[in-house]
Amino acid sequence: MRPLIIALVLLPAAPAAAHAQAAAPDPMAALRSLLARGAGATTEFYGSVSTDLTRTKRLDTGQWLSWQAGMALSGTGKVKLGRSGVVASEHVGKVKIGSRFLMEEAAPKDPYFAGVLKTEGTLRAVSTNGWQYQLAPKAKSWIRTGKASGAAAAFGDQFVNVLKPATMRKLLATKSRQTVSSWYKDRTTGRKQRIYTLTGTITLNELARVSPTFREVAGTSAPGTSEVTWTYMYDDRGLPYRVGWRFYAHPRPEVPGLGQDRILRAHYATQYRYWEKPMTITAPRASPGPGLKVDDLSDVFSAPQRRR
């Protein structure tokens, strides 16, 4: 009977041991694993921009009506990783313009708003093998716009690239708050999970120092000291789940962009799912040509040459 007694004594210890192993995941270790196996994910994204174009009108009843021109962006995409980061990406986004009549009135004298009007509709972009491709709204054929990183299509607007180890380390080192959710089922994947959320702020200069993606988007390594508020979420495996940023253009960036003094505030978020599934991204058939001059959410940070 002695062996049976020993078994009964050991049984209560098993749940405690299992509980002790359920430590918080390591997002850096999870990212390194994704990079090593060349993983990929689907993405969903959304964002908005508020501009300084406004108008108010008083009705005969004494009430006031007000309008503010702005843009909303939403869409889906894919990213494919390699050992150093994103090696290929796709992006299918739709831009909607609010209070469009204000932009139409301003466009003849303002190249920024003239450019924004051309982005309305569905924009498709692919980056792979060192080239970027674009199918502009209402266009019938793809163009190859030039040399670009594999991340260019996915991170033109989402410039907080958490799929780059140096950027991830910086965010982890500067986070100001961390929370964790209770367990729940993801409505899209059906997976039961819990989400860890980190928040913090980073200056544009700091982001440029650790992020080649941001330097590519901005076209400069010294965009200024304005701050971006960021939120990064990862699941119980440590895998990227969502990243977002919010920017208020005060003080103004030191490097003027096409949207300088026009963009008042902006926010953008990207959702990642299905890291466990194979991912392929191929280049479309295309001819060389110029891309759109305006990139809504990054224009406020862009280098002066974009004004040309």
PASEBA-1860 file (N, C-alpha, C; in nm, 3 decimals):
! residues 308
1> MRPLIIAL> 0.081/-0.121/0.000/0.000/0.000/0.000/0.085/0.127/0.000 ~ 0.212/0.116/0.035/0.293/0.236/0.046/0.302/0.312/-0.086 ~ 0.321/0.244/-0.204/0.326/0.321/-0.329/0.199/0.398/-0.356 ~ 0.081/0.341/-0.320/-0.045/0.410/-0.341/-0.052/0.536/-0.257 ~ -0.005/0.528/-0.133/-0.004/0.645/-0.045/0.083/0.755/-0.104 ~ 0.197/0.718/-0.158/0.287/0.818/-0.218/0.217/0.886/-0.336 ~ 0.146/0.809/-0.418/0.076/0.867/-0.532/-0.028/0.967/-0.487 ~ -0.102/0.933/-0.382/-0.205/1.023/-0.333/-0.146/1.151/-0.277
9> VLLPAAPA> -0.031/1.141/-0.218/0.034/1.262/-0.163/0.083/1.353/-0.276 ~ 0.129/1.295/-0.387/0.185/1.375/-0.496/0.078/1.443/-0.581 ~ -0.041/1.387/-0.587/-0.144/1.441/-0.676/-0.177/1.587/-0.650 ~ -0.197/1.634/-0.527/-0.232/1.775/-0.507/-0.124/1.870/-0.555 ~ 0.001/1.826/-0.565/0.108/1.917/-0.605/0.107/1.947/-0.754 ~ 0.044/1.862/-0.836/0.048/1.879/-0.981/-0.016/2.008/-1.029 ~ -0.139/2.046/-0.986/-0.196/2.172/-1.032/-0.111/2.292/-0.996 ~ -0.051/2.292/-0.879/0.033/2.405/-0.838/0.152/2.419/-0.931
17> AAHAQAAA> 0.213/2.305/-0.971/0.326/2.311/-1.062/0.284/2.365/-1.198 ~ 0.168/2.323/-1.246/0.119/2.372/-1.374/0.094/2.521/-1.368 ~ 0.041/2.569/-1.256/0.014/2.712/-1.242/0.143/2.791/-1.242 ~ 0.247/2.737/-1.180/0.373/2.808/-1.173/0.436/2.823/-1.311 ~ 0.407/2.729/-1.403/0.465/2.736/-1.536/0.394/2.838/-1.625 ~ 0.277/2.885/-1.586/0.200/2.977/-1.669/0.250/3.120/-1.649 ~ 0.378/3.141/-1.679/0.438/3.273/-1.664/0.399/3.362/-1.782 ~ 0.418/3.492/-1.766/0.389/3.585/-1.875/0.480/3.554/-1.994
25> PDPMAALR> 0.429/3.562/-2.116/0.509/3.531/-2.234/0.615/3.638/-2.259 ~ 0.718/3.601/-2.333/0.828/3.691/-2.368/0.808/3.735/-2.513 ~ 0.765/3.860/-2.538/0.738/3.902/-2.676/0.864/3.906/-2.764 ~ 0.981/3.931/-2.704/1.104/3.932/-2.783/1.138/3.791/-2.830 ~ 1.126/3.693/-2.740/1.154/3.554/-2.777/1.055/3.507/-2.884 ~ 0.929/3.546/-2.870/0.828/3.507/-2.969/0.859/3.568/-3.106 ~ 0.903/3.695/-3.108/0.937/3.759/-3.234/1.056/3.691/-3.300 ~ 1.158/3.659/-3.220/1.274/3.591/-3.276/1.235/3.456/-3.339
33> SLLARGAG> 1.141/3.387/-3.276/1.093/3.259/-3.330/1.021/3.280/-3.463 ~ 0.939/3.383/-3.472/0.868/3.413/-3.597/0.966/3.444/-3.709 ~ 1.068/3.525/-3.678/1.166/3.563/-3.778/1.245/3.441/-3.826 ~ 1.281/3.354/-3.732/1.363/3.238/-3.765/1.291/3.142/-3.860 ~ 1.160/3.128/-3.843/1.087/3.034/-3.929/1.018/3.102/-4.048 ~ 1.042/3.233/-4.067/0.985/3.302/-4.182/0.834/3.302/-4.181 ~ 0.777/3.329/-4.067/0.631/3.325/-4.051/0.565/3.442/-4.123 ~ 0.435/3.435/-4.132/0.357/3.543/-4.190/0.225/3.556/-4.118
41> ATTEFYGS> 0.152/3.663/-4.146/0.023/3.686/-4.081/-0.067/3.767/-4.174 ~ -0.196/3.758/-4.149/-0.289/3.848/-4.214/-0.301/3.973/-4.128 ~ -0.339/4.084/-4.190/-0.354/4.209/-4.116/-0.488/4.274/-4.145 ~ -0.534/4.349/-4.049/-0.646/4.441/-4.067/-0.599/4.575/-4.013 ~ -0.637/4.684/-4.076/-0.589/4.814/-4.029/-0.698/4.919/-4.045 ~ -0.684/5.022/-3.967/-0.778/5.133/-3.972/-0.711/5.256/-3.913 ~ -0.752/5.373/-3.962/-0.693/5.496/-3.912/-0.777/5.615/-3.954 ~ -0.740/5.731/-3.904/-0.811/5.853/-3.941/-0.719/5.973/-3.927
49> VSTDLTRT> -0.749/6.077/-4.002/-0.674/6.202/-3.999/-0.773/6.317/-3.990 ~ -0.746/6.411/-3.901/-0.824/6.535/-3.893/-0.739/6.648/-3.947 ~ -0.796/6.728/-4.035/-0.721/6.839/-4.095/-0.769/6.973/-4.038 ~ -0.702/7.080/-4.081/-0.738/7.214/-4.032/-0.845/7.281/-4.118 ~ -0.897/7.209/-4.217/-1.003/7.264/-4.301/-1.136/7.257/-4.227 ~ -1.188/7.369/-4.184/-1.314/7.371/-4.109/-1.404/7.484/-4.159 ~ -1.531/7.471/-4.127/-1.627/7.577/-4.160/-1.744/7.568/-4.065 ~ -1.796/7.682/-4.027/-1.916/7.687/-3.943/-2.022/7.777/-4.009
57> KRLDTGQW> -2.148/7.746/-3.980/-2.257/7.823/-4.037/-2.371/7.831/-3.935 ~ -2.427/7.950/-3.921/-2.538/7.968/-3.828/-2.670/7.968/-3.905 ~ -2.761/7.881/-3.860/-2.891/7.870/-3.923/-2.985/7.979/-3.874 ~ -3.097/7.994/-3.945/-3.198/8.092/-3.904/-3.254/8.061/-3.766 ~ -3.247/7.936/-3.727/-3.298/7.896/-3.595/-3.203/7.933/-3.482 ~ -3.085/7.981/-3.518/-2.985/8.014/-3.417/-2.885/7.902/-3.391 ~ -2.911/7.785/-3.446/-2.819/7.673/-3.429/-2.698/7.688/-3.520 ~ -2.588/7.626/-3.477/-2.466/7.630/-3.555/-2.438/7.493/-3.616
65> LSWQAGMA> -2.397/7.493/-3.741/-2.348/7.371/-3.806/-2.198/7.387/-3.828 ~ -2.126/7.276/-3.818/-1.981/7.282/-3.839/-1.936/7.163/-3.923 ~ -1.830/7.184/-4.002/-1.771/7.079/-4.085/-1.620/7.079/-4.065 ~ -1.561/6.963/-4.071/-1.415/6.950/-4.067/-1.375/6.842/-4.166 ~ -1.285/6.876/-4.256/-1.240/6.779/-4.355/-1.141/6.681/-4.292 ~ -1.155/6.557/-4.330/-1.064/6.455/-4.277/-1.071/6.330/-4.364 ~ -0.989/6.232/-4.330/-0.981/6.107/-4.405/-0.991/5.989/-4.309 ~ -1.059/5.884/-4.353/-1.064/5.759/-4.279/-1.007/5.649/-4.369
73> LSGTGKVK> -0.927/5.562/-4.309/-0.862/5.455/-4.384/-0.891/5.322/-4.319 ~ -0.921/5.221/-4.399/-0.941/5.085/-4.347/-0.903/4.986/-4.456 ~ -0.871/4.863/-4.414/-0.838/4.764/-4.514/-0.778/4.638/-4.455 ~ -0.725/4.555/-4.542/-0.665/4.427/-4.502/-0.532/4.410/-4.575 ~ -0.453/4.312/-4.529/-0.326/4.289/-4.594/-0.260/4.162/-4.544 ~ -0.131/4.147/-4.579/-0.051/4.033/-4.537/0.092/4.079/-4.515 ~ 0.162/4.012/-4.424/0.305/4.035/-4.406/0.377/3.901/-4.406 ~ 0.498/3.900/-4.460/0.583/3.781/-4.464/0.717/3.818/-4.403
81> LGRSGVVA> 0.763/3.738/-4.305/0.886/3.769/-4.234/1.005/3.690/-4.287 ~ 1.123/3.747/-4.267/1.249/3.681/-4.289/1.332/3.698/-4.163 ~ 1.460/3.666/-4.167/1.542/3.670/-4.047/1.562/3.810/-3.991 ~ 1.553/3.913/-4.074/1.578/4.049/-4.027/1.452/4.131/-4.005 ~ 1.337/4.080/-4.048/1.213/4.156/-4.034/1.117/4.122/-4.146 ~ 1.034/4.218/-4.184/0.936/4.197/-4.291/1.008/4.197/-4.426 ~ 0.991/4.091/-4.503/1.056/4.081/-4.634/0.957/4.102/-4.749 ~ 0.827/4.094/-4.720/0.725/4.117/-4.822/0.594/4.154/-4.754
89> SEHVGKVK> 0.513/4.233/-4.825/0.386/4.275/-4.766/0.287/4.313/-4.875 ~ 0.160/4.301/-4.839/0.050/4.345/-4.925/-0.041/4.436/-4.845 ~ -0.112/4.521/-4.919/-0.195/4.621/-4.852/-0.310/4.657/-4.947 ~ -0.432/4.637/-4.902/-0.550/4.679/-4.978/-0.631/4.771/-4.889 ~ -0.617/4.901/-4.912/-0.681/4.999/-4.824/-0.781/5.085/-4.897 ~ -0.879/5.131/-4.822/-0.981/5.218/-4.878/-0.984/5.350/-4.802 ~ -0.972/5.460/-4.875/-0.974/5.594/-4.816/-1.110/5.658/-4.841 ~ -1.168/5.710/-4.734/-1.293/5.786/-4.744/-1.266/5.928/-4.695
97> IGSRFLME> -1.319/6.026/-4.764/-1.297/6.166/-4.729/-1.424/6.225/-4.672 ~ -1.410/6.289/-4.557/-1.523/6.356/-4.494/-1.524/6.504/-4.526 ~ -1.641/6.562/-4.546/-1.655/6.704/-4.586/-1.570/6.730/-4.710 ~ -1.591/6.648/-4.811/-1.510/6.653/-4.932/-1.514/6.789/-5.000 ~ -1.626/6.860/-4.990/-1.639/6.988/-5.060/-1.536/7.089/-5.012 ~ -1.494/7.078/-4.885/-1.392/7.169/-4.834/-1.258/7.144/-4.904 ~ -1.224/7.017/-4.926/-1.099/6.985/-4.995/-1.106/7.027/-5.141 ~ -1.220/7.010/-5.205/-1.234/7.048/-5.344/-1.214/7.199/-5.361
105> EAAPKDPY> -1.262/7.275/-5.265/-1.243/7.421/-5.271/-1.097/7.459/-5.249 ~ -1.027/7.385/-5.161/-0.889/7.419/-5.127/-0.788/7.365/-5.228 ~ -0.823/7.259/-5.299/-0.727/7.187/-5.384/-0.658/7.273/-5.490 ~ -0.727/7.367/-5.559/-0.658/7.444/-5.664/-0.535/7.521/-5.615 ~ -0.532/7.558/-5.487/-0.420/7.635/-5.434/-0.336/7.556/-5.334 ~ -0.376/7.433/-5.303/-0.305/7.356/-5.202/-0.270/7.218/-5.257 ~ -0.141/7.190/-5.283/-0.103/7.061/-5.343/-0.131/6.942/-5.252 ~ -0.133/6.966/-5.121/-0.160/6.853/-5.031/-0.303/6.804/-5.050
113> FAGVLKTE> -0.400/6.893/-5.044/-0.539/6.850/-5.059/-0.569/6.804/-5.201 ~ -0.501/6.860/-5.299/-0.516/6.809/-5.436/-0.470/6.664/-5.443 ~ -0.361/6.632/-5.370/-0.312/6.496/-5.368/-0.402/6.402/-5.291 ~ -0.459/6.449/-5.180/-0.549/6.366/-5.101/-0.669/6.322/-5.183 ~ -0.726/6.411/-5.262/-0.843/6.377/-5.343/-0.813/6.260/-5.437 ~ -0.689/6.250/-5.482/-0.652/6.141/-5.574/-0.638/6.007/-5.504 ~ -0.629/6.008/-5.371/-0.616/5.881/-5.298/-0.750/5.821/-5.261 ~ -0.859/5.895/-5.280/-0.990/5.844/-5.241/-1.027/5.721/-5.322
121> GTLRAVST> -1.074/5.618/-5.252/-1.106/5.493/-5.317/-1.018/5.381/-5.266 ~ -0.998/5.278/-5.346/-0.921/5.161/-5.304/-0.780/5.166/-5.361 ~ -0.682/5.158/-5.273/-0.542/5.156/-5.311/-0.483/5.020/-5.277 ~ -0.417/4.959/-5.374/-0.349/4.830/-5.352/-0.199/4.851/-5.364 ~ -0.124/4.788/-5.273/0.022/4.801/-5.276/0.086/4.668/-5.240 ~ 0.198/4.639/-5.304/0.276/4.518/-5.276/0.423/4.558/-5.269 ~ 0.495/4.503/-5.172/0.640/4.521/-5.163/0.705/4.384/-5.151 ~ 0.794/4.354/-5.243/0.863/4.224/-5.239/0.987/4.230/-5.329
129> NGWQYQLA> 1.089/4.154/-5.291/1.213/4.146/-5.369/1.277/4.283/-5.393 ~ 1.259/4.374/-5.297/1.325/4.504/-5.307/1.252/4.608/-5.390 ~ 1.130/4.576/-5.437/1.053/4.670/-5.519/0.914/4.691/-5.460 ~ 0.857/4.809/-5.487/0.720/4.836/-5.446/0.632/4.856/-5.568 ~ 0.509/4.803/-5.558/0.412/4.809/-5.666/0.284/4.873/-5.614 ~ 0.214/4.943/-5.704/0.095/5.016/-5.661/-0.012/5.011/-5.770 ~ -0.136/4.990/-5.724/-0.252/5.002/-5.811/-0.339/5.111/-5.750 ~ -0.332/5.230/-5.808/-0.398/5.346/-5.752/-0.549/5.338/-5.772
137> PKAKSWIR> -0.626/5.413/-5.692/-0.771/5.416/-5.711/-0.807/5.453/-5.855 ~ -0.898/5.376/-5.911/-0.950/5.395/-6.047/-0.849/5.357/-6.156 ~ -0.727/5.317/-6.118/-0.629/5.274/-6.218/-0.662/5.133/-6.266 ~ -0.622/5.099/-6.389/-0.652/4.968/-6.446/-0.531/4.875/-6.449 ~ -0.412/4.928/-6.426/-0.292/4.845/-6.430/-0.195/4.885/-6.320 ~ -0.115/4.788/-6.275/-0.017/4.808/-6.171/0.103/4.884/-6.226 ~ 0.166/4.962/-6.137/0.292/5.026/-6.171/0.397/4.987/-6.067 ~ 0.521/4.980/-6.109/0.632/4.956/-6.017/0.691/5.092/-5.983
145> TGKASGAA> 0.670/5.135/-5.859/0.702/5.273/-5.822/0.848/5.294/-5.788 ~ 0.924/5.187/-5.761/1.064/5.204/-5.731/1.114/5.108/-5.625 ~ 1.241/5.126/-5.588/1.302/5.042/-5.485/1.239/5.071/-5.349 ~ 1.218/4.966/-5.270/1.159/4.982/-5.137/1.181/4.854/-5.058 ~ 1.176/4.866/-4.927/1.189/4.748/-4.842/1.066/4.661/-4.852 ~ 1.078/4.538/-4.806/0.963/4.448/-4.805/0.852/4.497/-4.714 ~ 0.887/4.584/-4.619/0.788/4.635/-4.525/0.711/4.755/-4.579 ~ 0.754/4.812/-4.690/0.701/4.940/-4.736/0.550/4.941/-4.754
153> AAFGDQFV> 0.494/4.835/-4.813/0.350/4.833/-4.839/0.270/4.828/-4.710 ~ 0.317/4.751/-4.613/0.242/4.734/-4.489/0.264/4.847/-4.391 ~ 0.379/4.916/-4.400/0.413/5.013/-4.297/0.424/5.156/-4.348 ~ 0.362/5.186/-4.461/0.359/5.324/-4.506/0.290/5.413/-4.405 ~ 0.185/5.363/-4.344/0.112/5.437/-4.242/0.139/5.382/-4.102 ~ 0.156/5.251/-4.090/0.186/5.192/-3.960/0.337/5.192/-3.940 ~ 0.391/5.309/-3.905/0.537/5.320/-3.899/0.596/5.271/-3.768 ~ 0.513/5.230/-3.670/0.566/5.164/-3.550/0.576/5.015/-3.583
161> NVLKPATM> 0.691/4.975/-3.631/0.711/4.840/-3.683/0.757/4.746/-3.572 ~ 0.663/4.680/-3.505/0.697/4.589/-3.395/0.752/4.457/-3.445 ~ 0.762/4.440/-3.577/0.819/4.318/-3.633/0.969/4.335/-3.660 ~ 1.028/4.442/-3.608/1.170/4.467/-3.616/1.226/4.460/-3.474 ~ 1.322/4.371/-3.445/1.370/4.352/-3.308/1.415/4.480/-3.238 ~ 1.487/4.568/-3.307/1.537/4.690/-3.243/1.422/4.780/-3.198 ~ 1.319/4.789/-3.279/1.202/4.870/-3.242/1.130/4.806/-3.124 ~ 1.114/4.675/-3.127/1.048/4.605/-3.018/1.123/4.627/-2.886
169> RKLLATKS> 1.256/4.614/-2.888/1.333/4.635/-2.766/1.315/4.775/-2.711 ~ 1.310/4.874/-2.799/1.292/5.012/-2.754/1.157/5.031/-2.687 ~ 1.053/4.976/-2.745/0.920/4.990/-2.686/0.913/4.921/-2.550 ~ 0.969/4.802/-2.541/0.967/4.729/-2.414/1.043/4.805/-2.306 ~ 1.148/4.875/-2.346/1.230/4.948/-2.249/1.166/5.079/-2.205 ~ 1.075/5.132/-2.285/1.019/5.264/-2.254/0.870/5.260/-2.220 ~ 0.813/5.141/-2.207/0.670/5.132/-2.176/0.641/5.200/-2.042 ~ 0.524/5.263/-2.033/0.485/5.330/-1.910/0.376/5.254/-1.835
177> RQTVSSWY> 0.312/5.159/-1.903/0.202/5.086/-1.840/0.187/4.949/-1.903 ~ 0.147/4.850/-1.824/0.122/4.716/-1.876/-0.002/4.659/-1.809 ~ -0.092/4.600/-1.888/-0.213/4.536/-1.836/-0.231/4.401/-1.903 ~ -0.315/4.315/-1.846/-0.344/4.185/-1.906/-0.493/4.159/-1.896 ~ -0.550/4.104/-2.001/-0.694/4.078/-2.005/-0.725/3.943/-1.943 ~ -0.852/3.917/-1.921/-0.897/3.784/-1.883/-0.903/3.698/-2.010 ~ -0.920/3.567/-1.995/-0.926/3.478/-2.110/-1.057/3.500/-2.187 ~ -1.049/3.500/-2.319/-1.168/3.515/-2.403/-1.141/3.451/-2.539
185> KDRTTGRK> -1.245/3.437/-2.620/-1.233/3.375/-2.752/-1.230/3.482/-2.860 ~ -1.128/3.478/-2.944/-1.119/3.571/-3.055/-1.232/3.542/-3.155 ~ -1.307/3.643/-3.192/-1.423/3.622/-3.280/-1.384/3.579/-3.420 ~ -1.264/3.615/-3.464/-1.222/3.581/-3.599/-1.160/3.443/-3.607 ~ -1.066/3.413/-3.518/-0.994/3.286/-3.525/-1.058/3.177/-3.442 ~ -1.139/3.215/-3.342/-1.198/3.117/-3.252/-1.103/3.070/-3.143 ~ -0.983/3.128/-3.138/-0.884/3.085/-3.040/-0.912/3.148/-2.903 ~ -0.900/3.065/-2.797/-0.912/3.117/-2.662/-0.777/3.176/-2.623
193> QRIYTLTG> -0.777/3.299/-2.575/-0.651/3.368/-2.551/-0.667/3.476/-2.445 ~ -0.553/3.528/-2.402/-0.552/3.648/-2.320/-0.452/3.744/-2.381 ~ -0.475/3.874/-2.364/-0.397/3.975/-2.432/-0.324/4.063/-2.331 ~ -0.195/4.081/-2.356/-0.112/4.171/-2.276/-0.099/4.303/-2.351 ~ -0.120/4.415/-2.283/-0.118/4.546/-2.347/-0.012/4.635/-2.285 ~ 0.073/4.691/-2.369/0.176/4.786/-2.326/0.144/4.921/-2.388 ~ 0.168/5.029/-2.314/0.149/5.163/-2.367/0.270/5.248/-2.330 ~ 0.293/5.351/-2.408/0.404/5.441/-2.381/0.408/5.553/-2.483
201> TITLNELA> 0.510/5.635/-2.476/0.533/5.742/-2.573/0.677/5.735/-2.622 ~ 0.698/5.784/-2.742/0.831/5.788/-2.800/0.840/5.909/-2.892 ~ 0.954/5.977/-2.891/0.970/6.090/-2.981/0.998/6.041/-3.121 ~ 0.973/6.127/-3.219/0.999/6.089/-3.357/1.148/6.061/-3.380 ~ 1.233/6.139/-3.316/1.377/6.115/-3.331/1.418/5.980/-3.274 ~ 1.362/5.944/-3.158/1.394/5.814/-3.098/1.347/5.701/-3.188 ~ 1.228/5.716/-3.242/1.174/5.612/-3.331/1.260/5.598/-3.456 ~ 1.306/5.710/-3.510/1.389/5.706/-3.629/1.522/5.636/-3.602
209> RVSPTFRE> 1.577/5.653/-3.481/1.706/5.591/-3.450/1.698/5.439/-3.449 ~ 1.585/5.382/-3.407/1.576/5.236/-3.393/1.497/5.170/-3.504 ~ 1.436/5.248/-3.593/1.345/5.190/-3.691/1.379/5.230/-3.834 ~ 1.442/5.141/-3.912/1.464/5.169/-4.054/1.333/5.193/-4.129 ~ 1.227/5.126/-4.086/1.097/5.144/-4.150/1.049/5.288/-4.138 ~ 1.063/5.345/-4.018/1.019/5.483/-4.000/1.105/5.579/-4.079 ~ 1.237/5.554/-4.083/1.325/5.642/-4.161/1.287/5.637/-4.309 ~ 1.246/5.520/-4.355/1.204/5.507/-4.495/1.075/5.584/-4.520
217> VAGTSAPG> 0.980/5.573/-4.428/0.852/5.643/-4.443/0.872/5.794/-4.440 ~ 0.951/5.841/-4.342/0.969/5.985/-4.324/1.068/6.044/-4.423 ~ 1.158/5.961/-4.475/1.258/6.012/-4.566/1.368/6.090/-4.496 ~ 1.381/6.073/-4.366/1.481/6.146/-4.288/1.513/6.069/-4.162 ~ 1.631/6.094/-4.106/1.669/6.031/-3.979/1.654/6.128/-3.863 ~ 1.606/6.249/-3.889/1.591/6.349/-3.782/1.458/6.422/-3.798 ~ 1.346/6.355/-3.769/1.215/6.416/-3.790/1.170/6.511/-3.681 ~ 1.239/6.516/-3.567/1.201/6.611/-3.463/1.166/6.545/-3.332
225> TSEVTWTY> 1.123/6.627/-3.237/1.103/6.580/-3.100/0.956/6.566/-3.061 ~ 0.864/6.581/-3.155/0.723/6.557/-3.124/0.705/6.412/-3.081 ~ 0.604/6.387/-2.999/0.584/6.254/-2.943/0.469/6.178/-3.008 ~ 0.487/6.048/-3.019/0.383/5.956/-3.062/0.344/5.870/-2.942 ~ 0.217/5.860/-2.914/0.168/5.768/-2.810/0.136/5.635/-2.876 ~ 0.193/5.527/-2.824/0.176/5.397/-2.887/0.113/5.296/-2.791 ~ 0.050/5.196/-2.849/-0.007/5.083/-2.775/0.032/4.955/-2.848 ~ 0.088/4.859/-2.775/0.125/4.732/-2.835/0.060/4.619/-2.756
233> MYDDRGLP> -0.004/4.526/-2.828/-0.072/4.414/-2.766/-0.018/4.283/-2.822 ~ 0.008/4.187/-2.732/0.052/4.054/-2.775/-0.026/3.949/-2.697 ~ -0.035/3.827/-2.754/-0.119/3.727/-2.691/-0.041/3.642/-2.591 ~ -0.106/3.538/-2.537/-0.046/3.455/-2.432/0.070/3.372/-2.483 ~ 0.091/3.370/-2.616/0.210/3.304/-2.673/0.323/3.404/-2.695 ~ 0.294/3.532/-2.673/0.391/3.637/-2.698/0.386/3.691/-2.839 ~ 0.292/3.642/-2.923/0.286/3.680/-3.063/0.218/3.816/-3.080 ~ 0.264/3.897/-3.176/0.202/4.027/-3.200/0.053/4.013/-3.230
241> YRVGWRFY> -0.026/4.096/-3.165/-0.171/4.092/-3.184/-0.224/4.224/-3.242 ~ -0.178/4.336/-3.188/-0.222/4.466/-3.240/-0.121/4.572/-3.200 ~ -0.098/4.667/-3.288/-0.014/4.783/-3.256/-0.083/4.907/-3.311 ~ -0.080/5.013/-3.234/-0.143/5.137/-3.276/-0.067/5.258/-3.227 ~ -0.091/5.371/-3.289/-0.028/5.495/-3.245/-0.127/5.610/-3.259 ~ -0.100/5.715/-3.184/-0.182/5.837/-3.189/-0.089/5.956/-3.185 ~ -0.115/6.054/-3.270/-0.026/6.168/-3.281/-0.107/6.298/-3.284 ~ -0.065/6.393/-3.204/-0.119/6.529/-3.207/-0.006/6.620/-3.254
249> AHPRPEVP> -0.029/6.696/-3.357/0.078/6.771/-3.422/0.116/6.898/-3.346 ~ 0.140/6.884/-3.218/0.185/6.996/-3.135/0.286/6.941/-3.035 ~ 0.412/6.986/-3.035/0.465/7.082/-3.133/0.483/7.019/-3.270 ~ 0.496/7.103/-3.369/0.511/7.054/-3.506/0.643/6.977/-3.522 ~ 0.646/6.877/-3.610/0.774/6.812/-3.640/0.874/6.914/-3.696 ~ 1.001/6.893/-3.668/1.103/6.986/-3.714/1.128/6.972/-3.864 ~ 1.098/6.856/-3.919/1.115/6.835/-4.063/0.979/6.851/-4.129 ~ 0.958/6.955/-4.209/0.825/6.979/-4.267/0.792/6.879/-4.374
257> GLGQDRIL> 0.668/6.837/-4.378/0.621/6.745/-4.480/0.512/6.810/-4.563 ~ 0.462/6.737/-4.661/0.360/6.792/-4.748/0.234/6.829/-4.670 ~ 0.205/6.752/-4.564/0.085/6.779/-4.485/0.109/6.867/-4.365 ~ 0.228/6.928/-4.355/0.257/7.015/-4.241/0.156/7.129/-4.233 ~ 0.113/7.159/-4.111/0.016/7.265/-4.083/-0.121/7.236/-4.142 ~ -0.140/7.117/-4.195/-0.270/7.074/-4.244/-0.325/6.961/-4.159 ~ -0.238/6.867/-4.119/-0.280/6.756/-4.035/-0.273/6.799/-3.888 ~ -0.384/6.793/-3.818/-0.388/6.830/-3.677/-0.363/6.711/-3.587
265> RAHYATQY> -0.422/6.598/-3.620/-0.404/6.478/-3.539/-0.436/6.356/-3.625 ~ -0.382/6.243/-3.584/-0.403/6.120/-3.660/-0.388/6.001/-3.568 ~ -0.451/5.890/-3.603/-0.428/5.764/-3.532/-0.437/5.650/-3.631 ~ -0.372/5.538/-3.595/-0.366/5.424/-3.684/-0.343/5.299/-3.602 ~ -0.403/5.187/-3.643/-0.384/5.060/-3.571/-0.383/4.945/-3.671 ~ -0.302/4.844/-3.640/-0.291/4.724/-3.723/-0.314/4.601/-3.637 ~ -0.397/4.512/-3.685/-0.428/4.386/-3.618/-0.358/4.272/-3.691 ~ -0.295/4.177/-3.616/-0.229/4.061/-3.676/-0.300/3.934/-3.632
273> RYWEKPMT> -0.319/3.842/-3.729/-0.380/3.713/-3.697/-0.320/3.603/-3.785 ~ -0.341/3.477/-3.743/-0.303/3.357/-3.818/-0.152/3.347/-3.841 ~ -0.074/3.368/-3.735/0.070/3.352/-3.746/0.112/3.208/-3.776 ~ 0.024/3.113/-3.749/0.061/2.973/-3.766/0.042/2.923/-3.909 ~ -0.019/3.003/-3.998/-0.047/2.957/-4.133/0.063/2.999/-4.231 ~ 0.089/2.919/-4.335/0.189/2.956/-4.437/0.147/3.085/-4.508 ~ 0.246/3.162/-4.553/0.216/3.290/-4.617/0.307/3.310/-4.738 ~ 0.249/3.344/-4.852/0.326/3.378/-4.972/0.275/3.511/-5.027
281> ITAPRASP> 0.367/3.592/-5.078/0.332/3.720/-5.139/0.412/3.732/-5.268 ~ 0.345/3.755/-5.379/0.411/3.761/-5.509/0.392/3.897/-5.573 ~ 0.487/3.934/-5.658/0.480/4.063/-5.727/0.380/4.056/-5.843 ~ 0.303/4.161/-5.864/0.211/4.164/-5.977/0.285/4.202/-6.106 ~ 0.224/4.177/-6.218/0.280/4.225/-6.345/0.260/4.376/-6.351 ~ 0.368/4.449/-6.376/0.360/4.595/-6.366/0.459/4.662/-6.459 ~ 0.434/4.789/-6.488/0.525/4.873/-6.565/0.580/4.983/-6.473 ~ 0.702/5.030/-6.496/0.758/5.138/-6.412/0.675/5.265/-6.424
289> GPGLKVDD> 0.666/5.339/-6.313/0.591/5.463/-6.315/0.591/5.530/-6.179 ~ 0.543/5.655/-6.170/0.539/5.726/-6.042/0.421/5.683/-5.957 ~ 0.439/5.685/-5.827/0.330/5.653/-5.735/0.255/5.779/-5.696 ~ 0.153/5.762/-5.614/0.078/5.876/-5.563/0.169/5.965/-5.480 ~ 0.149/6.096/-5.485/0.234/6.190/-5.414/0.197/6.203/-5.267 ~ 0.074/6.168/-5.232/0.028/6.187/-5.094/0.010/6.052/-5.026 ~ 0.060/6.040/-4.903/0.037/5.924/-4.817/-0.020/5.981/-4.688 ~ -0.152/5.972/-4.674/-0.226/6.050/-4.575/-0.162/6.060/-4.437
297> LSDVFSAP> -0.137/5.945/-4.373/-0.101/5.947/-4.232/0.046/5.979/-4.208 ~ 0.131/5.961/-4.305/0.273/5.988/-4.281/0.319/6.122/-4.337 ~ 0.232/6.193/-4.407/0.277/6.316/-4.471/0.323/6.423/-4.373 ~ 0.269/6.425/-4.256/0.310/6.527/-4.160/0.453/6.506/-4.115 ~ 0.507/6.385/-4.132/0.644/6.356/-4.091/0.741/6.356/-4.209 ~ 0.693/6.372/-4.329/0.775/6.343/-4.446/0.878/6.453/-4.473 ~ 0.986/6.411/-4.536/1.097/6.501/-4.563/1.060/6.605/-4.668 ~ 1.133/6.718/-4.674/1.097/6.829/-4.764/1.090/6.790/-4.911
305> QRRR> 1.168/6.690/-4.955/1.167/6.657/-5.097/1.031/6.611/-5.146 ~ 0.942/6.571/-5.053/0.809/6.527/-5.097/0.725/6.645/-5.143 ~ 0.767/6.767/-5.113/0.692/6.884/-5.159/0.708/6.905/-5.310 ~ 0.810/6.848/-5.371/0.841/6.876/-5.510/0.739/6.810/-5.604
END
